[in-house]
Amino acid sequence: MKSATRRRRMALLLAFLICAGLLVLLFLRKYEMSHMRPPPPPQQQEAGTLVVTLFFASPDDQGLVREAREIDACSDPAACAEEVIEELINGPVGELSPTIPATTAIHSVRLEGETALVDLTRQFAEGLPGGSHSEIMAVYSVVDSLAFNFPHIKKVKFLLEGADASLLGHLDLSSPLVPDFTLEKTP
């Protein structure tokens, strides 16, 4: 009787350890995937234009999807980054959904080392539909688009009207954000 109880306990302990090990492996894989950078886009430059990749919300609003866009070529990286954000504000061309309110304007985009400081008007925060999901889609469409197109940009810090944007509804913006390409949904 004691040996049967002991065997059950050992079996339960073994099952628990296997489950815990699997959970640890899943968390490690998720962490590794979130820090992987997709290959940089082929930046084609044709007659004064540059092809960039923008991230917009999927039609079902369950992730971010890439859309190629042609912008004017520019020599200043901050000006190019500002142009990419302007195109995000303009919205998608196809059937994807916009992530940034069309009333948003850009005060400035500055580069400090590997961090882009993006200063937007209050309409960015005020024009978003309620809920953390729309905030995440808006913020990471900017972060992922900048990091994807400009490999030297590793983080993005948001400012609203020149001041630190510490909180966007539910999302903590007090620190610079790194890209999260796990939000990308394959079309």
Summary of the structure (lengths in Angstrom):
residues: 187
radius of gyration: 21.2
end to end distance: 58.2
largest distance: 84.1
contacts: 532
relative contact order: 0.15
helix: 39%
strand: 26%
